[in-house]
């Protein structure tokens, strides 16, 4: 199997899915206004509900789709996600009430997870010593889509109206099925026997995996919390500028561009020196670059810190994925990545909520303090509990694999024994 070709195919698919799903973000609140939600407080509530509904249902369904992947493979999971997301998103063009839009956004979450599943697919087919490089490169596709999507969506909505953009989004997602079906190789599936039956109990029995699930959740809170309040923070720096949307969008885009630059190189670095060494360092640096933003009072100074943080935070998600892949046995890999996706979606849901509460009780700048401290604490948690196994443990793991009939693999990372 040519894993580099798989990376290129999934990079294109992730770009199209990310660009499609973010096309609708610039005008969601405007569409609700058009539907008759004109009171300011109600508009804020409905916008938050419509935006977060997808994350809630996705978090519920991710472990279930993980079981599906253990049985049928992640390639089948990609096809499932593409069909469901594409068709339901297209139906949003015909929603004529806020409740109908909310229900459809909730339903699309049941079938979402294309990007997370693509990471899981690569984790199965890419050699362990190239996983950081492959996952880092793949992440740039979704980030590039996140940057381009809102720009395209904003332009299309100005030219053709809001509803046709949902049709374009649905078409972009459905179009990813072509390369997946015709060009992507089927990933291997470990046979499920009575002696080696996969279960979620086994997933949560691995303490290092649980730690990595928690780390995934905390990282998403730290990153999404800041992003959700960026417009308000930029407004506090520049006042009621006529190009406020552009200036706040630029702050997010600068971080995304820096992530695209840094992710592939940091992935290779992790492959060379070990992801268990790279991840704590990246989390620590990300937190340290977030903290000075608390005291930033100039827009261009904010841009500099956002760029520096983007350079290092781009390596965090590939390192997390690579460590999770190294830890889990193949027969429960789908379930493990399902729980990982659920942790990520829950973080997406909790991040903006926590940021809004902190901004209300304290100040907007306090959100950067929360983000920085969370990233530093997560780095300390991972660094103190995850390490490379001793050779004796590696040999024991290989002997267990041979006894169960599993193919030999690199040994998992283990929790550091308590002193």
N, C-alpha and C positions, 0 to 999 in steps of 0.2 A: 504493500500500500504506500503510495506517494503522499506522505504527510504534508509536504510543502504545498502540493497542489490543493489538498484539503484546506489548508490555511488560507490560500488565495480565494478559494470558492466561498468559504464562510466569511471572509473579510467583506467580500462584495455583498453577500446576503445580509450581514449585520449592518452594513452601511445603509442598505435599502430599507430594512426594517426600522432602524433608529431614525432615519430621516423621515420615513412615513409617519411613525408614531408621534414625532415631535412637531410635525407640520401643523397640528391642530392646537398646540399650546398657546400661540399668540392670540387666538380669537375665541377661546372657550368662554371667557366672561362676556365678550361682546355678543356671542351667539345666545347666551342666556338672557342678555338684555333684550335682544331681538325677540326672544320667546315670551317676554313680558315681565321678567324679573328686574324691575327698575329701582326698587328701594335698595339703598347702599348696603345695609346690614344683610338683607336677604341675598343680595348678589354675592357678597363675600362668602356667606354660608354655602350657597349652592355651588359656587366655584370650587370651594374646598372639597365638598362632597363628591362632585363629578370628577375632580382630579384624583382623589384618593381612593375612589371605589374600586378601581382596577387593581391597586396594590393589595387591598384587603382580600378580594376573591383569589388573586394570584397566590397569596401567601397560604390560603386554605388548600388550594389545589396542587401546589408544587410537590408535596410529598406523594400524592396520588399519582401524578405523572412520573414521579421517580420510580414507583412500582411498575408502571407501564414500560419504562425504559429498561428495567432489569429483565423484563420478559421479552420485549420485542426490539430493543436497541434504541440508541439515541437518534439514529437517522430517521426511524419511524416517528420518534417524538418530535423531530423538527418538522416533518410533514404534517403531523397533527396540529402543531402550533401554527404553522403557516396558513392552513385551511381555515381553522377557527378564527384566528385574529383577522385574516383578510376579509372573510365574509361578514363577520359581525361589525367590523369597522365600516365597511361599505354601507351597512344598514343604517348607520348613524346619520347619513345624508338625508334620511326620510323621517328623522325624529322631529316632532313638532311641539313637544312640551318638555320642560325640564325633567320631569319624572321619566319620560321615555328615554331621554339621553342618559340619565343616571343609571337606569336599568341596563342599557346597552353597554355602558362603560363597565358596569359590574360584571356583565356576562363575558365581555372580552377578556377580563382577568382570568376567567376559568380556563381559557385556552392559551393564555400568554406564556411567556417564558422562552421564546425563540432564542434570544441572545444568551441566556443562562444555559440552555440546552446545548447551544453550539460550543460553549466552553467545555461542557461535559463530554461532548463528542470528541473534541480534540484531546482531552485528557485521556481518552481511551486509546486513541490511535497514534498519538505522538510518542516517540521514545522519551523515557523519563529525563534523560540528560538534555533534552531540547524543549521540555514542557514550558519553562519560563519564557523562552524566546518566542515560542508559538503563541502562547496565551497573551503575552505582551503585544505582539503584532496584531492579534485578533481584536484586542481591546481598542486599538486605534481606529478600527472600522466603525464600531458603535459610537465612539466619541466624535469622529468626523461627521457621522450622520446627525448626532445631536447638535452639532454646530450649524450644519447646512440646513437641516430640516425646518427650524423656525423661520429662517430667511425665505426659503421657498414657500412655506405655508403662508407667511405674511403677504408675499407678493401675489400668490394665486388668489388669496381671499380678496385682495384689493381689486384684482382684474375680473374674477368670475363669481365672487360671493363665497360665503362660508361653506355651504353644503357640498359643492363639487370637490372641495379639498378632501372630504372624507372618502369620496370615490377614488381620488388619486391615491390616497393613503392605502386603501384596501387593495388597489391594483398593484402598488409597490410591494406589499407583503405577499400577495398571491404570486407575483412574478418570481419571488425567491424559490418557489417550489420547483421551477424548471432546472436550475443548476443542482439543487439538492437531489431531485429524482434521477436526473440523467448523468450527472458528473460525480456526485459524491458516493464513495464506496460505503457499503454496509459495514457498520462497526460490529466487532465480535461480541457475542452475548454468552456469558457464563451459564452453563446448564444448571437449572434449579432441580436438585434432587432432594429426597427426603432427609438425607444426612447433611446436605449443604443448603438448606432452605434459607433464603434471605428473609430478614425481619428487621423492623425498626428497633426492636430491643437490642439487637447486635450493634446497630448504628450508635445508640446512646450509651452502650457499654464501653465504648472507646473514649476515655477521658480527653485525649488530645483532640479528637474530633469535636467534642462538645465545646472545648476552649476555642477552636477555630470557628465554630458556629457563632459563639458569643462575639468573637472579634469581628466577624462579618457584619453582625447586627450593629455593633457600636460604630464601626467605620461608616456605615451608611447613615446613621444618625448624625455623625460629625460632618459629613460632606453635604448631605441633602438639607440639613438644617440651615447651613450658611447660604446655600444656593437659593432656598426659598425666600430668604429675606434680603437678597442682594439689591433689588430695586429700591427698597425702603432705605437701606444703608447708603446707597449712592445718593439718594435724594437728600439725606442728612448732610452729605458733603457738598453738594452742588446747588441745593435749593430746588426751586421749581423751574428747572431748565426745560426748554422746549424740546431738547433731544435727550430727555431722561431715559427713554426706553433704549436708545442706541448706546448710551454710556453704561447703563447697567448690563445690557446684553454683551457689551465689549468686555466687562469684567469677567463674565462667565466664559466667554469665548477665549480669552487669553489663557485661562486655566486649562481649557480643553486643548488648545494648540500646544501648550507646554506638555500636557499629558501625552499627546501624540508623539512629541519629540522624545520624551523620556522613557515611555513604557517599553519599547523593544530593547533598548540598551540595558535597562534595569532587569528585564527578564533574562537576558544573556548573562548578566552579572550574577543573578541568582542561580542560574544553571552551573556557573563556574565555581562559586564559593559556597553554595548551599542556600536554599530559600529560607531555612530556619535561622540563618544569620542575617540575610538581607531584610526580611520582613520587619523585625523589631527596629532595625536601623531606619528604615523608610518611614515607619509610623512615628518614631521619635522626631525625625526631621520634619515631617508633615505638621506635627503639633507645634514644633518650634517656629515654623514659618507662619502658622496661623495666629499665634499669640500676639506678635507685633501689630496685627491688623486691628486689635482692640484700641490701640492708641493712634491709629492712622487718622489724620485730619486733612489729607490732600489726596485727590483722586489718583494722580499718577503714582504716588507712593503705594496706594492700594493695588494698582496694576502690577507694580514690581513684586510685591509680596504674593499676589495671586499667581503670577507666573512662576516664581520660585517654588511655591507649594505644588503647583501643577506638575512641575518636573519630577518631583519625588512621589506624589500620590499616585501617579500613573503606574508605578510598579507595585502598588499595594495589592490590588485585586488579582493580577496574575500570580503573585507570590502566594496569596491565600488559596487560590484555586490549585496551584501546583502542590502545596503542602497537603491540602485535603485529598487530592488525587494520590499522593504518595502514601497517605495513611490508610485509605480504605481498601478492603479486599474487593476484587472485581465483581463478585456475585452480589454485593450490596451497593455497587457504585451508583446506580440510578437513584436508590433511596437516599444515599448520602448527598448527592448533588440536588435532590429534591428538597431536602432539609436546608441545604445551603441557600437555595433559591428562596425558600420561605423566610429564612433569616434576613436575606437581603430585602425582600419585599416588605417585611415588617419594619425594617430600618427605614425604608423609603416612606412608610406611613408615619412612623413615630418621629422622624427627624423634623419635618415642617411643623408638626404639632408641638413638639418640645420647644422649637425655636420661637414659635408664636407666643407660647406661654412665657418664656423668658423675656422676650421683647416687651410683653405687656407688663410684667412685674418689675423688670429691671430696666434694661436699655438694649437698643439694637446691637451696640458694640459688645455687650456681654455674650452674645451668641458666639463670637469668635473665641472668647475665653472658654466657653463650653466645648467648642470644637477642638481647640488645641489641647485642653486637658484630657478630653476623651481619647484623642489619638495617642498622646503620651502614655496614658494609663493602659491603653490597649497594647501598645508596644512593650510596656513593662510586663504585662500579663503573658503575652506570647513568648517574650524573651526568657522569662523565668520558668516556663513550663514546657516548652517545646525545644528539643535538641536532637542531634543526630544519634541514632542508637549505637550502643557498643557492639563490637564484632560478634560477641557471644549471642546477643539478642538477634542479630541479623541471621546467624546460622540457625537459631531456633525457629525463626520465622520461615526460612526456606525449607527446613525439615517438615514443618507443619503444612506448608503448601504442597509439598510432594506427597505427603500422606493423604491429603484431601483430593489429590489429583489435579490441583490447580497449576497453571504454568508458572515457572519461576519468575520472580519480579524483584525489583528493588525493595528492601525492607521498609516498613513504615516508620515514620517518626514516632517517638514515644514521649510520654510525659516524663519530665525530669523527676527522679525519685525524691521524696521528701527527706530532708536531713533529720 
